[in-house]
Amino acid sequence: MADLAPQRRLPHFPCNDDHLGNRDMARSLQVTLPDDLMQDIADAVESGEAPTTNELVNRALDAYFRMDREKRLAALRARIADAVNDPRPSVPIGEAFERIRADVSRRHRQS
């Protein structure tokens, strides 16, 4: 069942695409947030925890995308470490590509 809590609209504010490396380009974004979250934002700005609503939302989005990036990097690092620490002997590049071609060919025939 949908949450029927009253909601207020956040005014338009610049949204920076820092996670895309475009900090200089600002865009406008309108979001609708529940009253309790709006109050948390207002309290954080009023207390000085964040200078503005815009800055608080930017920080939250930056943290979200940084966390996602860190998870992907950690997974990639783990795979690299597994490969480096694999006790099996290395496979010459030609043989590796032959195996890949054979696997692709086999899969293609099965489909």
C-alpha positions in Angstrom: 0.0 0.0 0.0 1.3 3.4 -0.9 2.5 5.8 1.8 0.0 8.6 2.0 2.1 10.9 4.2 1.8 14.5 3.2 4.6 15.7 1.0 6.1 19.1 0.2 8.0 20.1 -2.9 11.6 21.2 -2.6 12.2 24.3 -4.6 14.3 24.2 -7.7 18.0 24.1 -6.9 21.1 23.6 -8.9 22.2 20.0 -9.1 25.8 19.3 -9.8 26.9 16.3 -11.7 30.1 15.8 -9.7 29.9 12.0 -10.0 30.2 12.6 -13.8 33.0 15.0 -13.4 31.0 18.0 -14.5 31.1 20.2 -11.3 31.1 23.4 -13.4 27.8 22.6 -15.1 24.8 23.2 -12.8 21.3 22.1 -13.6 18.0 22.5 -11.9 16.1 19.5 -10.4 12.8 19.4 -8.7 12.1 16.7 -6.2 9.2 15.8 -3.8 10.2 14.7 -0.3 8.1 13.6 2.7 7.6 16.2 5.4 9.9 14.4 7.9 12.8 14.5 5.5 12.1 18.1 4.6 12.2 18.9 8.4 15.5 17.0 8.7 16.9 19.1 5.9 15.6 22.4 7.4 17.0 21.4 10.8 20.4 20.7 9.4 20.6 24.0 7.6 19.2 25.9 10.6 21.7 24.3 13.0 24.6 25.1 10.6 25.4 21.5 9.9 24.9 22.4 6.2 25.2 25.9 4.8 22.2 25.6 2.5 19.6 23.0 1.3 21.4 22.9 -2.0 24.7 22.1 -0.4 23.2 19.4 1.9 21.5 17.7 -1.1 24.7 17.9 -3.2 26.7 16.4 -0.3 24.2 13.6 0.1 24.3 12.8 -3.6 28.1 13.0 -3.8 28.3 10.6 -0.9 25.8 8.2 -2.5 27.7 8.1 -5.8 31.1 7.9 -4.1 29.8 4.9 -2.0 28.6 3.2 -5.2 31.9 3.9 -6.9 33.8 2.5 -3.9 31.8 -0.7 -3.9 32.5 -1.3 -7.6 36.2 -0.5 -7.1 36.4 -2.8 -4.1 34.8 -5.6 -6.1 37.3 -5.0 -9.0 40.2 -4.9 -6.7 39.1 -8.2 -5.1 38.9 -9.8 -8.6 42.3 -8.5 -9.5 43.8 -9.8 -6.2 42.2 -13.2 -6.8 43.7 -13.3 -10.3 47.2 -12.2 -9.1 47.1 -14.7 -6.2 45.7 -17.6 -8.3 48.1 -20.5 -7.8 47.4 -22.0 -11.2 50.0 -21.4 -13.9 49.6 -18.5 -16.3 48.1 -19.2 -19.7 49.9 -17.8 -22.7 47.8 -15.1 -24.4 47.4 -17.0 -27.7 46.0 -20.0 -25.8 43.7 -17.8 -23.7 42.2 -16.2 -26.9 41.8 -19.7 -28.5 39.8 -20.8 -25.4 37.7 -17.7 -25.6 37.0 -18.1 -29.3 36.1 -21.8 -28.7 33.8 -20.8 -25.9 32.1 -18.1 -28.0 31.7 -20.5 -30.9 30.2 -23.2 -28.7 27.7 -20.7 -27.1 26.8 -19.4 -30.6 26.0 -22.9 -31.8 23.8 -23.6 -28.7 21.7 -20.5 -29.3 
